[in-house]
Amino acid sequence: MQEVVVALAVTVPIIGLFVMLVYLRRIENSERLAMIDKGVDPTLFARKQRNTSFPLRVSLLCIGVGLGFLFGYFLDLHYNMQETGYFSMLFIFGGLGLGGAYLVEEKKNKEIR
């Protein structure tokens, strides 16, 4: 009985998410068709250029979190700082990762201008 509940708790949200995405896409297409029928310029629907800063931020944040876990482990091992070491290092290195992403983005924006 418990296996059935666990299986349903996993599959129902996944199926629900898929159905929601299909309906959102369908509604978006019907809105676009209605706007085109009214005479709205179709170039308004052109996809924007991809923003490359999001993957950069996520990757540097993940690197920072990984380094935070590593340094938290060393603090726990040598100084017996259990939760405090892990959480402090996660926030410090995660913040450093996001700060590094900001600096890289600013440098890229200056080169473009």
N, C-alpha and C positions, 0 to 999 in steps of 0.2 A: 504494500500500500504506500509506504513512504517513497519507494522508488518512482511510483507514478506521479506523486506530488512533485518530486524534484524534477522529473522529466517535463512535466507541464510548466513548472516555474521557469524552466530554461527555454522551452520551445515557444510558449505563448508570447513572451515579449519579443522574441526574434521575429516571429511571424507578424506580430502587430506592427513592429517597426518597418518591415518590408511593405506591408499594406499601406501604412501611413505615407511612406515615400512615394509609392505608386500613385496614390490619390493626390498628393501635393503636386507631383509632376503633371498629372492630368488636369488639375485645376489651373496650374500655371499656363499650360498650353491653351486651354479654353479661354482664359483671360487674354492671352496674346492674340488669338484668332478674333475675339470680339473687338479688341482695340484696332486691329488691322481693318476689320469690316467698317469701323467708324471713321477710318481715314488717318489713323496715327502712323507716323513714319516708322517703318520696320527697323531702321538703323538704331532706334532706341533700345532694341533688344539684343544688340551685339554684345557678346561676352567681353567683359573687361579683361585687360591683360593680367596674367597671374601675378600675384604678389609673392615674391620669393622670400620675404622676410619671415613668414610664419614657419616654414620648415627650418630656417636658420635658428629662430628662437627656440623651437621645440628641441632641436638637436643639441644646442648648447645648454639648454635647461636639463636635458637628460644626462649629458656629460657631467654637469655640475652636481646633479643628484647622485650619480654613480661615484664621483669623487667624495661627496659628502658621506655616503655610506662607508666608503673605504677609510676615510679619516675618522669617522665615528667609531668604526671597528677598532682602529688603533688606539683611540682614546679610551675605549672600553677595556681593551686588552692591557694597556700599560697603566692607566690612571683610575680604573674602575669607575668611569663615568658612564653609566649604562644608558638610560634614555636621554639624558641631557646631552651627552656627546653626539648621539645620532641626530637628534632634532636640531641642535645648533649647527652642526656641520651641514645638514641638508639645507637649511635656510641660507647659511653663508655661501656655500658653493652654488646652490641654485640661483641665488641673487647675483653672484659673480658671473654665472653663465648668461643670465639675462642682460647684465651690464655689458658683457662682451658682445652679445648680439646687437645691442644698441650702438656700440662703438663701430661695429662692422657696417651696420646700416647707415650710420651717419657718414662714414667714409665713402660708401658706395653712392650716397646721395650727392656728396660734394663732387665726385667724379662725373656724375651725370650733368650737373649744372654747369 
